Amino acid sequence: MLKDARLIRALKKLTLLQSINEEFWSTILPHIDFAQLQEGETLFEAGSKSLNLYLVIDGELALYMPSVDSSASFFLQSRYKGETAGDFAVLNGGQMLVNAVATKKTSVALFPRFAFEHLTEIDPNILASVYDVAADLSRRVTLARSYLKLFGDISHSTMNALLEKSTVMHFHSGQTLFREGDIADGVYVLVSGKIITQTLSSTGETQSTAVVNSPETVGELALLADTTRSATVIAARESTVALLKKNDFDSLIATNASMLLRLSRLVVRRHIDTSRKKDNVSADQNFVIIPMDVKLPVRRFVHQLKSALRELGSAVSLNSRSFDTWYGRTGASQTEFDSVFNSAVAEWLDDKDSRFDSMLYLTDRQWSSWTQRCVNRADRIILVVSASADNTAELREVERQFNKQFDGARIRPSVDLVLLHPTDTVSPKNTAKWLEPRELDAYYHVRLNDKQHFARLARRLRNVATGLVLSGGGARGYAHLGAYKLIEEQNMPLDYIGGSSMGALLGASMAMGASHKDIQRLSKRFANKKALFDYTLPLASLMKSEKLSRFCRSVYGEQRIEDLWIPYFCVSSNLADGQEVIHDRGPLWKIVRTTISLPGIFSPVPTANGDLLIDGAVLNTFPVDIMKRRLSGKGFIIGVNVSQISEQFNYYDFGTVLSGWRVFLSRINPFEPTTKIPRIAETLLRSTDIKSVESLNIARNGLDVLIEPNVRAVSLLDFKAYEMISEIGYREAQRVFSRHRLINEPPIEDHT
């Protein structure tokens, strides 16, 4: 380190510092150090930390970005006399982005951070200049990383051409990059953020066809095929995009065949992903938490959620205060979008987005610049409220503000509600009051300090939740109980349960937290025909259905679906319009009673508007499709199917005419030959079980694990055999789980 008069005089003459007076120089010079570098000598390396701002007095510093996959590095830009280096790290309190190497003999002044802050207090233009330089470097580094991921090992000259020819643009959530039918002006590279492609169907409806995450390209197909845009592309959240114009794209591709090959593979892969809808859904990354109550323990909530998310990948949380601390400037979080510093703030956040799997943005309680910035970057907005009984459920002002921001937008982030409960809460209550005034994509009950609850929330947010779907199938449905027993033994967490008919009845108890032993005890009651069957004059149904309703009330009590810790849904069939009805709110007993209302046997259940609902198995006996939608097309779905299984009938030979009176007489007269007939209840139950093989195959293909026990020898009405049927389900679940490596094998004892 040197400190001579020549360097000091040269430093004072630099354009950036000419506004600094002698009085200030006398104060700050004792804290400034100088360095002289020989050609090829390194000033600092990428990844190192520094609290110094470097100012080139003479000479030249070349900035190189090291390649992640090799020992090579790419030249990004040079810093000459009067220009700064190390700006990104000193501004943000982070790591160096690049290597700085002297290309000739170079003199550099080292300003410690506090000295730099003093400079900016004297002349704000110094801060603005350094911010611009830092933002530009961050942009180039991020863009270079994107190009390396897209095109692999490319030459220095190609990388430099890509960086020089690219025009970087920022898009807010909901803004359109280009529209279907536009002339192709170039290829767009998504550097950070998320964009969605949309097309118009033959009926004129808008449909989303793909979700694109960084780093990827869009618009390359129109260039390669020399056609107009085939889709409209919209920013799903704040996104940074680089445009490589058509002429530049053509000239680069012409001399780099490998780039064309990589790009073609990208087009093919995206086409395949689009055809596989499950693979076309990306995991959410940016979660914006809006606290809606003053006394909410929001910091504890964020900390516990962040811990749960870290079990699934890297995660970091930011609020306005921590952002200011990390960024290194008080009030930076409240930077307006039209501020000269906005691009630097955006680049800093883009850098963090690229480094973490999950970003938790905690907004201010009021609508502020920080809150608006967070919302604009959201994949998913999470409203957090205290679920206490005396808390008002009316819309908060901050909700009205972000609703206003997305009013009329073609794309908006998902909006979820977290009802936060005290540690001693046994069961949620009054959830309906929170749901009625809001349009939500999902809601969650979370008990503070409960690791299982936060783990479930984290899995749901990251689209890796486990769903269990249980089919209809009469008494054969007790195979579900055997599968559930194995799930319990393996301590496999269930994040969502859904079913139809018998599957819905058993699934409801599972969602209430009952063990398989508890449900098996209930099964004994359900197996007693006298406890359920109350024959009546068969004008609407064979049964009066009072006993069935009483049974459901006794099992499920006053429990409502929306108050369950574990989310649950079931389906019924509407006789009025022939549509399936999805039940995820309301009294559990009544909804279970509805989904098992076997037509002709139990009476249908009227709705408030006079429609009649019957057994869910009539229209959707295995609702895997609904579970896929509830888990956003991702997650891990286990399905147990005992419906649409070939029946093992007795031999029947009664012709085309069947007299009930004759059958009755044959049973009381020992001299009459006995006529074998199917029971009416079994015929009606079987009629709901006959569905299209095609629809069943679609349901099967939507599963990660399919359990189909061989219960064809079991009568659909043999409810007394629940233990035997459950055991069949258990053994088949063991076989399937072993094949999928889901069984935790006991440790082998060492007897040596």
Beta strands, then each sheet from edge to edge (+ up, - down):
strand 1: 33-37
strand 2: 42-44
strand 3: 52-58
strand 4: 61-66
strand 5: 73-79
strand 6: 84-85
strand 7: 99-102
strand 8: 106-112
strand 9: 167-171
strand 10: 176-178
strand 11: 186-192
strand 12: 194-200
strand 13: 206-213
strand 14: 216-218
strand 15: 232-235
strand 16: 239-245
strand 17: 286-291
strand 18: 315-318
strand 19: 358-362
strand 20: 380-386
strand 21: 414-421
strand 22: 442-447
strand 23: 466-470
strand 24: 496-500
strand 25: 568-574
strand 26: 580-583
strand 27: 605-606
strand 28: 612-614
strand 29: 636-640
strand 30: 705-707
sheet 1: 1+ 8- 3+ 6-
sheet 2: 2+ 7- 4+ 5-
sheet 3: 9+ 16- 11+ 14-
sheet 4: 10+ 15- 12+ 13-
sheet 5: 18+ 19+ 17+ 20+ 21+ 22+
sheet 6: 26+ 25- 24- 23- 29- 30-
sheet 7: 26+ 25- 28+ 27-
end
